[in-house]
Amino acid sequence: MPPIYDPANPSSPEVRRRAFRLLFLCLMATGIGNSMLFAILPPLARELDVAEIYIGAIYTLSALLFLLMSPVWGALSDRRGRRPLIIFGLSSFAVSTLIFACGAWAGQVGLLPPLAAIVAMALSRALFGGLGSATNPSAQAYVADRTSPMERTEALAGLTAAFGLGGVIGPALAAAFVERIGVAPFMIAVAVIVALGAFAVRTLLPENTPPKQRQRPINPFAQFAFAGDPRLMPFMVYGVLIWLSQASSLQAIGFYVMDRLQADPSEGLQYAGVALTAGAGALIFAQLAVIPALKASPRTLMALGAALILVGNAELVFATNYAAIVFGFLLNSFGFGLARSGFTGGASLSVDPDEQGRAAGLTTATAGLGFLVAPVTGLWLYQAVGPQMPFILNTVVAVLGTGLALLHPRIRAVVQIAVHEPAPKDPL
């Protein structure tokens, strides 16, 4: 059993680095499992001959439960410790991926009608949304527990980059192997990798944060009320805006590539895989290379990120060829990498140490809200109004995000916390 974390005997920097690397690898595996869906689902929808809006059902229920439960898991990690919740979330993700693979296979071979297969896949993703959502807020709180204010934004950027690195690998692997081995075997392999990650955390993660003395209710309503705290509210609004833009882009880009290039499902998988991989690579570069080099405040990252999202979506609106589509999506993803790290770090710096789990749960929940609304702002607008419409709306959203980051006094105040609060001599 890994030793229990003891504040009187903090871990060494090397032990802490090993723990962060393990969490990085686990979140990267879940990122692979999530991002591969954006490459797999559009061609799968065309193969099953179902409308784009039905694919939104796969995301919607999962996003709703992810939105509701992420704050609960974050608050529960304040009570029970981070490691048990990380293990639980990874295990749930692995099980949900196995069920998804079974539903996709049953639809492809004709054991289930197309809409029944969609329902099965949607329910499997609901399992991820409700239970697998425990991983991210608990892992973020684990890192926040063990970093000083000066280093926290960079450390959280590194952790969230793991999910983005999975986003690079997932579409590339899907494009390379799905045509060779099939959707179901590929997803089963991902589920096994994530399950191994859960076992590694169970046996190797060296610390387990003890319960906090202040016990708070963990129901969703109490947690969402915390989002209205003046310290957090501007970061929550900003997070919802950028996640709304990112989620609608991810859901629409595969269809956009196929329709603009008039590609069949097989070609569409390859083209979408390249675009998604390029975007995820830009996101990783932003979080692992640019943010550590800039040493910028959360506010600067938020403003710069939203501005780049604006430019990227404008490029997508007017794109006339495949290269322009990829470039626009790359800019959008690069900006999102900066913006996500900025608002996540800013929210963490705004609250007290015993509120880190709650704050991490709420910042994670912004992704759920974005994906909950995205089937309307992305796929429905795409189908009902026109292919460019999701990206036009994203441009407007990015304008609002840029203004919020530049002008809101609470976001500007966090700069003072990040710059002037001294770091502890021996951070945990």
Secondary structure, DSSP 4 states (H G I P E B T S, - for coil): -PPPP-TTSPPPHHHHHHHHHHHHHHHHHHHHHHHHHHHHHHHHHHHHT--HHHHHHHHHHHHHHHHHHHHHHHHHHHHH-HHHHHHHHHHHHHHHHHHHHHHHHHHHHTSS-HHHHHHHHHHHHHHHHHTGGGHHHHHHHHHHHTS-HHHHHHHHHHHHHHHHHHHHHHHHHHHHHHHHH-HHHHHHHHHHHHHHHHHHHHHH----PPPPSS----SHHHHHHHTTSTTTHHHHHHHHHHHHHHHHHHHHHHHHHHHHHT--HHHHHHHHHHHHHHHHHHHHHIIIIIHHHH---HHHHHHHHHHHHHHHHHHHHH--SHHHHHHHHHHHHHHHHHHHHHHHHHHHHHS-GGGHHHHHHHHHHHHHHHHHHHIIIIIIHHHHT-TTHHHHHHHHHHHHHHHHHHH-HHHHHHHHHHHHSPPPSS--
